[in-house]
Amino acid sequence: MNVALQRPLSAADLNFNPARLPLDRLVDFAREHWGIAGDFTPLEGERDQNHRVTVGDGTSYVLKVSAAGESEGAVDFQVAALRHLERHAPELPVPRVIASKAGKDLEWIVAADGARHMLRLLSWIPGMPVSECGPLTVQALRNVAAFQARLARGLRGFFHPHGRHFVAWDIQRALLLDPGVQAWVADDAKALCADFNARLKREVLPRLPALRAQVVHSDGHADNLLRAAPESDDIVGVIDFGDMVHAPLVQDLAVTLASFARHGEMSLDNAVAQVEAWNAVLPLMDDELEVLHDLTLLRLATALALYDFRIHATEKPAAWLTEERPGIVRALSKFLSLDREEVHDRYRAACGRVGRAPASVDIEGLRERRGRTLGPSFRLFYDRPVHLVRGEGTWLYDADGRRYLDCYNNVASVGHCHPHVVGALARQAATLNTHTRYLHDNVVRYAERLADTMPGDLRVCYFVCTGTEANDLAIRIARVVSGQEGVVVSDDSYHGNSNVVGAASTCMYPKSEQPAWLATVPPPNGYRGEYRYGTPDIGLKYAAKIDAAIAKLEERGEGAAAWLCDVIFDSNGTILPPKGYLEYTARAIRAAGGLFIADEVQSGFYRTGDEMWGFRYADVVPDIVTLGKPIGDGHPIGAVITTPAIAEKFAAKFSYFNTFGGNPVSAAVGMAVLDVLEREGIQQNVIAAGKVLESGLAKLDAKHPLIADVRGKGLFWGLEIVRDHATRAPAVAEADRIMNLLREDGFLLGRTGAFDNVLKIRPPLVFTPDNARMLLEGLDRALERV
Ligand SMILES: Cc1ncc(COP(=O)(O)O)c(C=O)c1O
């Protein structure tokens, strides 16, 4: 590597000091040397003092004044590159160098303080920076990459002695590894890059000098690429040649991928589309494809290191540094969490190299094998089952690459494959995984953090692996503590699948088979239950049903150990407990010597927006809270949270061990989910998207007679579909058809309720207001067609 590339970075490298020549001098100078006069408008410039000059016929130019002390070689490098492009790639819309009257590309001016500055005049490229145009379509992203490839092709064969000059942003410098810079890098960035740095030194940097190299633009950035109009996908020009450097050709594509990942266009699909578009113009070689992903990561890490260096090592860091930094962290986390093999395979496939055998798309064959090996109990959704192979945020992708908006899966609470969660999982899995009979910090910290979200004395956590296990243990604790056996649940309840909890899941088997220790209450369904909307004290009327259930258990000699309540009544078609309901039932079960178990598997983690836990809408603190599904963003975690007093009574008779529950990996995942909930505005998103659903569903209710009742809050909604509003006859076949029509239209949702006629909307918590609007349009279409 060249000496210039390796010199240490200093604050002076980043403290640019653009010239500040008085305007009248520039006006005179431009007239004298280029013969132009017109309107001078100052333009932003980090290194140069820039003006747009518009002359009488409307033609515009850019007059650039270099900073005092700027290297003549660096400026000549840019001028020569533009001259090269003018000759060898005249079709490319890049600025043209306008020679002075004396035929020179550069003129020198002496400022009042005696400092000498270089002046250049360039043609003006019309267009608006891509960064000012809002979200990009995939086609626009492809056009960006194709444009950069054309530019790189145009620069092929261009040589300049200054090509190996010092550019802080240059990926080859691997700035993050520079000890002088590292001292300034924030801890989160260091942690993020710790593993990556080691691999970089070992595997990536040594390969760079052997790659095909040339002068590259190295700044295919949304601020530098221009579009004709905000809606246009076409790239009509590029500006800023200040980061140009002699480097591996593939570096230019890595910079482009990293730049657009930083600006929110961060899916692997988008990156693949850009790689494909670049390759179509300037085919990539195998060894370039092998390092492309790592170079993209390295560019993001370099950006992070530079931002941190600037924030900490310069006197007055600009506000945009701290504003843009989280976007870089997000993009880097995301790209670090991708499976490198998969990225590599997809990049290769995009460039026409033979990839891995495609995932099985023989749906019928897979379905048949599944039936044979898993047996008939495991049901599939949809007439045409969906074969999913990938998920990201609120999107799911099938084996044919079709994407579906996930409106159903609460388990992927903070979004499918959230990079922070996946990263936490991967890091801990690569460090240690074992059980809870050894001391480990993770499980303790996780228990403390979960307990902090609970009211009252709820601060002892038992970690398990599923909601079923949580409810099973909760019932066991209640039985031990109360000395009684009976359990009250609602009709058509669902709490899990173990022997005990399966029996407490009354929606899963005939009522005649219910055991003697079980008694049920009707759910507080104001649409089709005994008491309808508008009944005074409807909550208390439904709640009082528990008295008869408890009496039944006492008559049978079972006694009442627990009232186990899914506080959003998911399997009953989504019902928010009416006012007074939970308070009354909790009091009643306690009066009978039993415990109130709030099953938060469905309602927990801000599902309904205003509160983190469903029971918090009522004035009640449960004796036991059970958690599952959304707690681990897809990783199997469950928890039972109770009071020290109850835990002690249980421990007096039983010890408890769960091989996998509370292991360091699960605890790391659980904490990562809490991090995301705290940092990424999830609650606000649920509230905002929930409001869009609330008003939109009300409009659909008014428009489509098939909808009879809309219930829910936040990101949990049930739509009761009926044949006839008078008889309330459930429209089961129609609900099924709507669900299938939506599947074909790219929306996944479910059905629930005693009759399976309630459409269930329960998406990941990162489902945005825009996602909500898309779903409302999809629902409208399906309801028109059914
Ligand atoms: C309210 C409720 N509790 C418990 C469970 C059981 O959780 P798991 O499937 O993780 O055992 C479920 C699952 O659907 C549920 O909806």
Ligand as a Chemical Component Dictionary entry (heavy atoms), coordinates in Angstrom:
data_LIG
# 
_chem_comp.id                   LIG 
_chem_comp.type                 NON-POLYMER 
_chem_comp.pdbx_formal_charge   0 
_chem_comp.three_letter_code    LIG 
# 
loop_
_chem_comp_atom.comp_id 
_chem_comp_atom.atom_id 
_chem_comp_atom.alt_atom_id 
_chem_comp_atom.type_symbol 
_chem_comp_atom.charge 
_chem_comp_atom.model_Cartn_x 
_chem_comp_atom.model_Cartn_y 
_chem_comp_atom.model_Cartn_z 
_chem_comp_atom.pdbx_ordinal 
LIG C1 C1 C 0 -53.223 -16.560 25.250 1  
LIG C2 C2 C 0 -52.219 -17.635 24.985 2  
LIG N1 N1 N 0 -51.593 -18.231 26.007 3  
LIG C3 C3 C 0 -50.691 -19.209 25.812 4  
LIG C4 C4 C 0 -50.369 -19.662 24.554 5  
LIG C5 C5 C 0 -49.405 -20.788 24.388 6  
LIG O1 O1 O 0 -48.164 -20.363 23.958 7  
LIG P1 P1 P 0 -47.161 -21.390 23.230 8  
LIG O2 O2 O 0 -47.738 -21.701 21.895 9  
LIG O3 O3 O 0 -45.880 -20.622 23.168 10 
LIG O4 O4 O 0 -47.035 -22.599 24.083 11 
LIG C6 C6 C 0 -50.982 -19.068 23.455 12 
LIG C7 C7 C 0 -50.640 -19.509 22.091 13 
LIG O5 O5 O 0 -51.275 -19.219 21.103 14 
LIG C8 C8 C 0 -51.934 -18.035 23.673 15 
LIG O6 O6 O 0 -52.554 -17.437 22.645 16 
# 
loop_
_chem_comp_bond.comp_id 
_chem_comp_bond.atom_id_1 
_chem_comp_bond.atom_id_2 
_chem_comp_bond.value_order 
_chem_comp_bond.pdbx_ordinal 
LIG C1 C2 SING 1  
LIG C2 N1 SING 2  
LIG C2 C8 DOUB 3  
LIG N1 C3 DOUB 4  
LIG C3 C4 SING 5  
LIG C4 C5 SING 6  
LIG C4 C6 DOUB 7  
LIG C5 O1 SING 8  
LIG O1 P1 SING 9  
LIG P1 O2 DOUB 10 
LIG P1 O3 SING 11 
LIG P1 O4 SING 12 
LIG C6 C7 SING 13 
LIG C6 C8 SING 14 
LIG C7 O5 DOUB 15 
LIG C8 O6 SING 16 
# 
